[in-house]
Amino acid sequence: MSVRPDLHQHYVRACQNLGQPENPFIAHVLQEADKDDKIRCTEGLTLKIAGNNHVVPVRRVTDGDLQVLASVLHNIVYVTGLDLRYNVLTDAGAKHVATFLQENSTLQYLNLMFNDIGTSGAELIARALHRNRTLAYLRMTGNKIGNKGGMFFASMLQINSTLEKLDLGDCDMGTQCLIAIATALTQNKSVKAINLNRPLLYSQEEETTVHIALMLKNNSSLVELHLCKHEMKNFGVERLCEALYENSSLRYLDLSCNKITCDGVKFLVELLKRNQTLEILDLNANRIEDDGAIYLSEALALNNRTLQALSVVSNNISGKGLVALSDAMKTNMELSYIYIWGNKFDEATCLAFSELIQTGRLKPNCTDVEPYEVDGHVHLAELSHGLKKHYYWTPSCGEVTNKTANASLAIAAVSEH
């Protein structure tokens, strides 16, 4: 077995050669990687250089720091993941990323979320992925690449056949690039998960939802789809549901933070009666109210045995609807995860969910409430569990061991990085 190179020593020499001061945080991460005897050249290593580390003070990674790091990792085959979230990388840093992606043949996971990469940086990275054949998971979340930047990624999806997960949430994309991405995904057979959260839409016609629905009719590879904050109303939900009658691959549908009411839930109920694929449904922060919750509970109790996770957080549901959902869980043994915080709890709700937890029907780490008793009355406290618990952050120390608290990872895993 070949001797593993000393990353830290490589880094010190590269800083000297490029006239760049050492970043103590990068040096620390590389030293820790060098100490890890469990890692061998045949196994993958993800370097976690996230700028939001609160355990130790960190100096965030700059464009110059990234240039040095890229030169160090150029021929390091066992580094398969790079987590650079919450740093201060700009379009100049994106140029180094693009060069690295064109030359590197081992990196599978790249997290650039919440840096300062703009349209020109997005173009460089997207063009690099025309030729890259190894990257499987890219997160651009929170970089303001805009509509033009999104168009470059849409073009990339027509060429690249390796990328499996792409996160373009909170990137200020517009109607044009959403339609272009939907069109590209009609033909793309490799992407299994895509996040298109919070675009900037100025029309009330829901054109983007219509095009995404058309894509779902033809796409047979997409497993996970995030459409949070799309200004989606009941018309858009109806179009999606019509498309999903013909789709047998999608397992995770995120419709959170939209404008769906109980009338929109009727279309979802018809889908749940007929669709045998969907496992996770996120309706967080809509307004389905009691009627919508009752419609869902009837479908889950009588017709559907596929859905495993449901979030109805902050939907203006009172005791009547919440108790109906708890009753559905007594009949439907497949539904294992349910998140209900932010609704109107009454005593009947508290008793119903307390009973589900105490009898073991609902595991404590599979919901976002926990019962407690005061003066003989049962109440529910909030737990920090949910479908997207580790979307914006991951623990600074150790691994995410309790994946059931983050059902999207536990149920609809696409590929490990």
C-alpha positions, 0 to 999 in steps of 0.5 A: 500500500502506498504511503499517504502524503502529508497534507499539512506539509504540502500546504505549508510548502504551497503557501510559501510557493504562492506567497500566500499566508497560512490559514490556521483553520485550514492547517488545523483541518489538514493536520487532523486529517493526517492524524487519522490512521483509519483513512487509507488511500482506497477510502474517501475523506471529506475535508470539512472547512466550514466557516460557521464552526462555533467550537473553535474560532476560524478564519474563513476561507478566502479566494487566495486560501482556496488557490493554495488548497486546490494546489495541495489537493490536485493529486490527492486521490483519497480526498473525495469530499470538500465542505467549504460552506459559509466562507467568503469565496467570490467569483475569483475563488470559483475560478479556482474551483472550476480549474480543480473540477476540470483537473481532479478525477476523485472529488464526489462531493462539493459544498459551496453553500452561502459564499459570495459566488455570483453569475460569472462564478456560476458560469465557470463552475457549470462549464467545468462540469461539462467535462467533469465525470466524478462529482456527484453532489454539488451545493450552491445554496445561497450564492446569488448566481441569479437567473443568468447563473441558473441558465448556465447550470441548466445548460450543464444538465443537458451535457453532464451525466454524472451529477446526482444531487444539485442544490440551487436553493436561495440562489435568486433564480428566475422564471426563465432558468427554472423553465430551462432546468425543468426542460433539461431534466426531461432528458437528463437521466442522472440527477436524482435530487434537485433543490430549487427553493426560493426563486424570484418569481414575479408572475402569479400564473405558476408557469414554472410549476406547469413546466416542472409538472411536464418534466415529472411526466417524462422524468423517470430518475428524479427521487427528491424534489424541493419546491419551497417558496414557489408561490404555489397555489392550488392550481399548481398543486393540481398540475403536479399531482396530475403529472405524478399519476404517471411518475413512479420514481419520485419519493420525496416532494417538498412543497413547504412555504407555499399557499396551499389550502385544503382545496389543494390537499384534495388533489394530494389526497387523490394522488396518495390514493393512486401513487405507490411511490411517494414516501415523504411529503413536506407541507410545512408552512402552508394553510391546509387547516382542519379540513386539509388535515382530515382529508389527509388522515382519511387517505392515509387511514384507508388508501395509502400504505406508501407514505412514511413521513409527513410534515404539517408544521405551521398549517393553522390546524387545531385539535380536530385535524391533529387528532384525526392525523393521530387516529390515522397513525393507529391504522396506518403502520407505514407512516413513521414520521410526523411533524406537527409543531406550530399548530393549535394544540388543545388537550385532545391533541396533547393526549392523542400524541402522548398516547402514540409516543407512550405506546411506542407507535410513534418513536420520540426521535420521529416527531417534533413534539414531546409530552410533559405533564403539569398539574395533571394536564398533558402538554407538548413541548417542541423538539428540534427534529424535522425533515430538514434538521441538518439542511443549513448546519451539521454538528461541529463535532462528530457525525450525524448519528441520529438520521431518523431526526432528519427523515429525508436522509434516512428514507430517501438517501440518494447517494452518500458523499 
